[in-house]
Amino acid sequence: MSEHKEEPRQRQQSAGSEGETSAQTGTRDRSVRSGPDTMGAVMGPVLHWMQDVAAVTLLKARRTLFQAAILFCVLLLLLWVSIFLYGSFYYSYMPTVSFSTPVHFYYTSDCDASESGLCSFPKANISFMKNEKDQVMANGQPYRISLELVMPESPVNEHLGMFMVKMSSYTKGGKPVASVGRSTMLHYRSSLLQTMATLLFSPFLLTGMTEQKQLIEVELFSDYKTNAYLPTVGAVIEVQSKRVQIYSAQLRIHAYFTGIRYVLYNFPLTSAVVGVATNFAFLSVIVLFSYLQFIWGGLWPPDQVRVRVMMGDSTRIRQRREEAKKRMEKENSQKELNAPQSIGSVTAVSESESERNGSAAELSSKEPSVVPDISEGGDPDSKEEEPHDSEMPEEQDNQDGGETALRQRPGRWMSL
């Protein structure tokens, strides 16, 4: 019997152990199955968030790139306009720095040919007009005018000594404006020096690479200024000698600048940088003000916005007035709701009294006296608060400067 009893116990224990193992395996399977589900539930919002962040970042990056491209184009345009303005100013403000033109002398040849001298003084007519339209010399600008003569070291020029060079400037009508005369001569060289120089430079002289000549520079005007009313258009140069011998001649006009022109001519790079930067800053300010005017309506707020800012106290007062008005309307509505009940009770009392006394006149005299008592005694606190609330907006209106005062409107219960 004991053995039979032990067998069911063992079976129960084995069945219990099998149930526990099956339950454990079921929980493991559930945990294994629920793992991917929980991971998916967690990763889903994260992926959506990452996608939203990437889309927003891409949108911001594209917008930033577009704004940067527009800004770069605007800055490039402003830089180009600044350079163009500086170049135009430099071209229009700076006159011709140096002007040189060849001088071709002419003289008469109808005299006796037996003489070794010339028939007249050599003369030359020089024009100071470029392309026959523009003047070479600007009005009011000082110029240095000089004549360069290339003369051979011939015995005639050596025995010539000093001779005069005369220059006369004239206007469009041929009227003379200024005239000057200067003297000059060849530089002295002794016979021994000439012999040594000839022997030393004989190879170059034989090949024609150099010549025995001298360059004589004659300064005619050191500070010549042309007048705007009588502009100089040309000049006549005359060499007052009939025995002079000249290879060639060159007239040179050089400007002496002062002030801004001196800085522009002697410091061109610095002047260009400063000028372009100044133009760029000026144009940038204009573009910025235009942008503010287009976007915000101006750098300073308009009159309406300024009035709103200055009248901030009145706005707060108006808000308080509206709050007080709402509170009074709420109290009036409550009183209107309570009024029928009080009126019903009063009428019941009056009917009972009329039945007792049997007179309708007393009922009509009692009702008006009871209703005000009920209205006055129904809510004494509200009656005390009403003057306070109604007086505060009036005081605030007086402080606000003449605006309309908020007054309490009588409700329906006051007509009873």
Secondary structure as UniProt FT lines:
FT   HELIX           2..93
FT   STRAND          98..102
FT   TURN            113..114
FT   STRAND          123..127
FT   STRAND          129..130
FT   TURN            131..133
FT   STRAND          134..135
FT   STRAND          143..152
FT   HELIX           155..160
FT   STRAND          163..170
FT   TURN            172..173
FT   STRAND          176..184
FT   HELIX           191..200
FT   HELIX           202..207
FT   STRAND          213..224
FT   STRAND          234..240
FT   STRAND          248..255
FT   HELIX           260..266
FT   HELIX           268..295
FT   HELIX           303..310
FT   HELIX           312..357
FT   HELIX           360..378
FT   HELIX           380..400
FT   HELIX           412..415
//
